């Protein structure tokens, strides 16, 4: 089952939410209930970004096929986390990395955190 289908099924169950996020599926303003009903976390049936094995893995495989890549890893941490993850996955501490002088600050900080040698 794809991620959206799993989220739709969960939203339709009408269960009380005792998990994150803190809004418990109830929006602060009327008119946006649908968006909040789909905002869930790593609970049974939703999968996990860190060890995907269900709907998230299915979605990652679909994206990999769409972009013609061997694998795809979804992130909810924004582009900074993606840059950090990319550099950590591709390089070892002490490795040299050719980059331009105007490299994004997230890459520069990731290189410092990962003990990479920018050239």
ZABAMAR-858987 format. One record per residue: residue in three letters; x, y, z of N, C-alpha, C in turn; residue number from 1. Coordinates in steps of 0.1 Angstrom, whole numbers, plus 5000, padded with zeros to 4 digits. Example, Ala and Ser with C-alpha at 12.3 -4.5 7.8 and 13.67 -1.06 7.14 Angstrom:
% ZABAMAR-858987
REC code  n.u  n.v  n.w ca.u ca.v ca.w  c.u  c.v  c.w pos
REC  ALA 5132 4943 5078 5123 4955 5078 5132 4967 5078   1
REC  SER 5128 4978 5071 5137 4989 5071 5129 5000 5079   2
//
This chain:
% ZABAMAR-858987
REC code  n.u  n.v  n.w ca.u ca.v ca.w  c.u  c.v  c.w pos
REC  UNK 5008 4988 5000 5000 5000 5000 5009 5012 5000   1
REC  UNK 5005 5022 4992 5013 5034 4992 5010 5043 5004   2
REC  UNK 5018 5052 5006 5018 5061 5019 5004 5068 5020   3
REC  UNK 5000 5074 5009 4987 5082 5009 4976 5073 5013   4
REC  UNK 4976 5060 5008 4965 5051 5011 4965 5047 5026   5
REC  UNK 4977 5045 5031 4978 5042 5045 4974 5054 5054   6
REC  UNK 4977 5066 5050 4973 5078 5057 4958 5080 5056   7
REC  UNK 4952 5077 5045 4938 5079 5043 4930 5068 5051   8
REC  UNK 4935 5056 5052 4929 5046 5060 4929 5050 5075   9
REC  UNK 4941 5055 5079 4942 5058 5093 4933 5070 5097  10
REC  UNK 4932 5080 5088 4924 5092 5090 4909 5088 5091  11
REC  UNK 4905 5078 5083 4891 5073 5083 4887 5064 5094  12
REC  UNK 4897 5060 5103 4894 5051 5114 4887 5059 5125  13
REC  UNK 4889 5072 5126 4882 5080 5137 4887 5076 5151  14
REC  UNK 4899 5072 5152 4905 5068 5165 4910 5080 5173  15
REC  UNK 4910 5079 5186 4917 5089 5194 4932 5088 5192  16
REC  UNK 4938 5100 5191 4953 5100 5189 4960 5103 5202  17
REC  UNK 4968 5094 5206 4976 5096 5218 4991 5096 5214  18
REC  UNK 4994 5100 5202 5008 5101 5197 5010 5114 5192  19
REC  UNK 5023 5117 5187 5026 5129 5181 5020 5130 5167  20
REC  UNK 5018 5141 5161 5020 5154 5166 5010 5159 5176  21
REC  UNK 5013 5169 5183 5005 5174 5195 4991 5179 5192  22
REC  UNK 4989 5182 5179 4975 5187 5176 4965 5176 5175  23
REC  UNK 4969 5164 5175 4960 5152 5176 4950 5152 5164  24
REC  UNK 4954 5158 5153 4945 5157 5141 4934 5168 5141  25
REC  UNK 4935 5177 5151 4925 5188 5152 4932 5201 5149  26
REC  UNK 4927 5208 5139 4933 5220 5135 4930 5232 5144  27
REC  UNK 4938 5242 5145 4935 5254 5153 4925 5263 5147  28
REC  UNK 4923 5262 5134 4913 5270 5127 4904 5261 5119  29
REC  UNK 4891 5265 5118 4882 5256 5109 4886 5258 5095  30
REC  UNK 4882 5247 5087 4884 5248 5073 4896 5240 5068  31
REC  UNK 4905 5236 5077 4917 5228 5072 4918 5214 5079  32
REC  UNK 4906 5209 5083 4906 5196 5090 4912 5185 5082  33
REC  UNK 4910 5185 5069 4915 5174 5060 4930 5173 5061  34
REC  UNK 4937 5184 5061 4952 5184 5062 4957 5178 5075  35
REC  UNK 4950 5182 5086 4954 5178 5099 4951 5163 5101  36
REC  UNK 4941 5158 5095 4937 5144 5097 4948 5135 5091  37
REC  UNK 4956 5140 5081 4966 5132 5075 4980 5134 5081  38
REC  UNK 4981 5142 5091 4994 5145 5097 4996 5135 5109  39
REC  UNK 5004 5125 5106 5006 5114 5116 5021 5112 5117  40
REC  UNK 5025 5103 5126 5039 5100 5128 5042 5085 5126  41
REC  UNK 5053 5080 5131 5057 5066 5129 5049 5057 5139  42
REC  UNK 5037 5054 5134 5029 5045 5142 5026 5032 5133  43
REC  UNK 5020 5022 5139 5017 5010 5132 5009 5013 5119  44
REC  UNK 5014 5008 5108 5008 5010 5095 5013 5022 5087  45
REC  UNK 5020 5031 5094 5025 5043 5087 5040 5042 5083  46
REC  UNK 5047 5033 5089 5061 5030 5085 5070 5041 5092  47
REC  UNK 5083 5040 5089 5093 5049 5096 5103 5054 5085  48
REC  UNK 5107 5066 5085 5117 5071 5076 5130 5065 5079  49
REC  UNK 5133 5060 5091 5146 5055 5095 5148 5040 5091  50
REC  UNK 5137 5033 5091 5138 5019 5087 5126 5015 5079  51
REC  UNK 5124 5021 5068 5112 5019 5059 5111 5005 5055  52
REC  UNK 5099 4999 5057 5096 4986 5052 5082 4984 5047  53
REC  UNK 5074 4995 5047 5060 4994 5043 5057 5005 5033  54
REC  UNK 5047 5013 5036 5043 5024 5026 5054 5034 5022  55
REC  UNK 5063 5037 5032 5073 5046 5028 5083 5040 5019  56
REC  UNK 5087 5027 5021 5096 5020 5012 5090 5019 4999  57
REC  UNK 5077 5016 4998 5070 5015 4985 5071 5029 4977  58
REC  UNK 5069 5040 4985 5070 5053 4978 5084 5056 4974  59
REC  UNK 5094 5052 4982 5108 5054 4979 5112 5047 4966  60
REC  UNK 5107 5034 4965 5109 5026 4953 5103 5033 4940  61
REC  UNK 5091 5038 4942 5084 5045 4931 5091 5057 4927  62
REC  UNK 5097 5065 4936 5105 5077 4932 5118 5073 4926  63
REC  UNK 5124 5062 4930 5136 5057 4924 5134 5054 4910  64
REC  UNK 5122 5047 4907 5119 5043 4893 5116 5055 4885  65
REC  UNK 5109 5065 4891 5105 5077 4884 5118 5085 4879  66
REC  UNK 5128 5086 4888 5140 5093 4885 5151 5085 4879  67
REC  UNK 5149 5072 4877 5159 5063 4872 5171 5061 4881  68
REC  UNK 5169 5062 4893 5180 5060 4903 5179 5046 4909  69
REC  UNK 5190 5041 4915 5190 5028 4921 5182 5028 4934  70
REC  UNK 5183 5039 4941 5175 5040 4954 5171 5055 4956  71
REC  UNK 5161 5056 4965 5156 5070 4969 5154 5069 4984  72
REC  UNK 5158 5080 4991 5156 5080 5005 5148 5093 5008  73
REC  UNK 5136 5092 5013 5128 5104 5017 5133 5110 5029  74
REC  UNK 5131 5123 5030 5135 5131 5042 5124 5141 5046  75
REC  UNK 5122 5142 5059 5113 5153 5063 5121 5164 5070  76
REC  UNK 5134 5164 5069 5142 5173 5076 5147 5185 5067  77
REC  UNK 5141 5187 5055 5145 5198 5047 5158 5195 5039  78
REC  UNK 5162 5205 5031 5174 5203 5023 5187 5203 5031  79
REC  UNK 5188 5209 5042 5200 5208 5050 5203 5194 5055  80
REC  UNK 5193 5187 5059 5194 5173 5063 5198 5164 5051  81
REC  UNK 5192 5167 5040 5195 5160 5028 5210 5162 5023  82
REC  UNK 5215 5174 5024 5229 5176 5021 5238 5169 5030  83
REC  UNK 5235 5170 5043 5243 5163 5053 5243 5148 5051  84
REC  UNK 5231 5142 5048 5230 5128 5046 5237 5123 5033  85
REC  UNK 5236 5132 5023 5243 5128 5010 5258 5128 5012  86
REC  UNK 5264 5138 5019 5278 5138 5021 5282 5127 5031  87
REC  UNK 5275 5124 5041 5278 5113 5050 5278 5100 5043  88
REC  UNK 5268 5098 5034 5267 5085 5027 5278 5083 5016  89
REC  UNK 5283 5094 5011 5292 5093 4999 5307 5094 5003  90
REC  UNK 5310 5100 5015 5324 5103 5018 5327 5098 5032  91
REC  UNK 5340 5096 5035 5345 5092 5048 5352 5104 5054  92
REC  UNK 5353 5104 5067 5361 5115 5074 5375 5116 5068  93
REC  UNK 5379 5128 5065 5392 5131 5059 5392 5131 5044  94
REC  UNK 5381 5126 5038 5381 5127 5023 5380 5141 5018  95
REC  UNK 5386 5143 5006 5385 5156 5000 5373 5157 4991  96
REC  UNK 5368 5170 4990 5356 5172 4982 5358 5185 4974  97
REC  UNK 5357 5184 4961 5358 5196 4952 5345 5203 4953  98
REC  UNK 5346 5216 4956 5333 5224 4957 5337 5238 4953  99
REC  UNK 5326 5246 4950 5329 5260 4946 5329 5268 4959 100
REC  UNK 5335 5280 4957 5337 5289 4968 5323 5293 4974 101
REC  UNK 5313 5294 4966 5300 5298 4971 5291 5287 4975 102
REC  UNK 5296 5276 4980 5288 5264 4983 5279 5268 4994 103
REC  UNK 5267 5262 4994 5257 5265 5004 5262 5263 5018 104
REC  UNK 5257 5271 5027 5262 5271 5041 5259 5257 5047 105
REC  UNK 5248 5250 5043 5246 5237 5049 5256 5227 5045 106
REC  UNK 5262 5228 5033 5272 5219 5028 5285 5222 5036 107
REC  UNK 5288 5235 5037 5301 5239 5044 5300 5234 5059 108
REC  UNK 5289 5235 5065 5288 5231 5079 5288 5215 5080 109
REC  UNK 5282 5209 5070 5282 5194 5070 5296 5189 5068 110
REC  UNK 5304 5196 5060 5318 5192 5057 5326 5193 5070 111
REC  UNK 5323 5204 5078 5330 5206 5091 5326 5195 5100 112
REC  UNK 5313 5192 5101 5308 5182 5111 5314 5168 5107 113
REC  UNK 5315 5165 5094 5319 5152 5089 5334 5151 5088 114
REC  UNK 5342 5161 5091 5356 5162 5090 5361 5159 5075 115
REC  UNK 5354 5166 5066 5358 5165 5052 5367 5177 5049 116
REC  UNK 5375 5175 5038 5384 5185 5034 5380 5191 5021 117
REC  UNK 5373 5203 5022 5368 5210 5009 5380 5216 5002 118
REC  UNK 5380 5214 4989 5390 5220 4980 5383 5228 4969 119
//
